[in-house]
C-alpha cells in the first residue's frame, strides 16, 4: 500500500467516525447532546469533503469538475440521503414505524440507483 493511499484511508475512517458519532448523538435524545451531535456530524461531512479534495490533488487530477451530469447526480444523491435519513428519524425518534420503514426503504432504493447512474451498465 502506498503512503498516499494509507493517509487517504485514515482520512476517510476518521471523517466517517466523526459523522457516525455525531448522528448517534443527534438521534439518541436520551443523551441530550443534539446540538453538539449536529456540529460533530457537520465536521465529519466537511472533513470527508477535504479528504476527497486531497485525494484528487494527490492523484494529480483537477480538484472539481463541473458539468450538468455531475450536478444532477450529486443532487439526486443528496435527496436520496435526506429521504433515507428522514425515514430513520421517523422510525427512531418520532415513533412513526410503518411510514418510516417505507420511506427508509425508498431512500435505500434511491441510493442503490446511484451506482448505475455513476458507473452505467456494461454488457
C-alpha positions in Angstrom: 0.0 0.0 0.0 1.3 3.4 -0.9 1.7 6.2 1.7 -0.9 8.4 -0.1 -3.5 5.6 -0.1 -2.9 4.9 3.6 -3.2 8.6 4.5 -6.4 8.9 2.5 -7.8 5.7 4.1 -7.1 7.2 7.6 -8.9 10.4 6.5 -12.0 8.5 5.3 -12.1 6.5 8.5 -11.8 9.5 10.8 -14.4 11.6 8.9 -16.8 8.6 8.8 -16.3 8.1 12.6 -17.0 11.8 13.3 -20.1 11.7 11.2 -21.4 8.5 12.7 -20.8 9.6 16.3 -22.5 12.9 15.5 -25.5 11.2 14.1 -25.7 8.9 17.1 -25.7 12.0 19.4 -28.5 13.6 17.4 -30.7 10.5 17.1 -30.5 9.4 20.7 -32.5 12.0 22.7 -31.5 10.3 26.0 -28.0 11.7 25.6 -29.2 15.3 25.5 -26.5 16.4 23.1 -28.4 17.1 19.9 -26.7 20.4 19.0 -23.2 19.1 19.7 -24.0 16.0 17.6 -25.2 18.1 14.7 -21.9 20.1 14.9 -19.8 16.9 15.1 -21.7 15.4 12.1 -21.1 18.6 10.2 -17.4 18.4 11.0 -17.4 14.8 9.7 -19.0 15.9 6.4 -16.6 18.8 5.9 -13.6 16.6 6.7 -14.9 14.0 4.2 -15.0 16.7 1.5 -11.5 17.8 2.5 -10.3 14.1 2.1 -12.0 13.9 -1.3 -10.3 17.0 -2.5 -6.9 15.9 -1.0 -7.3 12.5 -2.8 -7.9 14.3 -6.2 -4.9 16.6 -5.6 -2.6 13.7 -4.7 -3.7 11.8 -7.9 -2.8 14.9 -10.0 -6.4 15.4 -11.1 -8.4 18.6 -11.2 -10.0 19.3 -7.8 -13.5 19.6 -9.1 -15.1 19.1 -12.5 -18.4 20.9 -13.1 -20.9 19.6 -15.7 -24.6 19.1 -15.7 -24.4 15.3 -15.2 -22.3 15.5 -12.1 -24.5 18.2 -10.6 -27.7 16.2 -11.2 -26.2 13.0 -9.8 -25.0 14.9 -6.8 -28.4 16.5 -6.1 -30.0 13.1 -6.6 -27.6 11.6 -4.0 -28.3 14.4 -1.6 -32.0 14.0 -1.9 -31.7 10.2 -1.5 -29.7 10.6 1.7 -32.3 13.0 3.0 -35.1 10.6 2.2 -33.3 7.7 3.9 -32.4 9.9 6.9 -36.0 11.1 7.2 -37.2 7.5 7.3 -34.7 6.8 10.1 -35.8 9.8 12.1 -39.5 8.9 11.6 -38.8 5.4 12.9 -36.3 6.1 15.7 -37.4 9.5 17.1 -40.9 10.3 16.1 -42.3 6.7 16.6 -43.9 6.5 13.1 -42.7 3.0 12.5 -44.5 1.8 9.3 -44.2 5.1 7.4 -40.6 5.5 8.5 -39.6 2.0 7.3 -41.3 2.6 4.0 -39.6 5.9 3.5 -36.3 4.5 4.6 -36.6 1.7 2.0 -37.4 4.2 -0.7 -34.3 6.0 0.3 -32.2 2.8 0.1 -33.6 2.1 -3.4 -32.7 5.7 -4.4 -29.2 5.3 -3.1 -28.9 2.0 -4.9 -29.9 3.7 -8.1 -26.8 5.9 -7.8 -24.5 3.1 -8.8 -25.9 2.6 -12.4 -26.2 6.4 -12.7 -22.5 6.9 -11.9 -21.0 3.7 -13.5 -23.5 2.9 -16.1 -24.4 -0.6 -17.4 -22.0 -2.9 -19.2 -23.0 -5.8 -21.5 
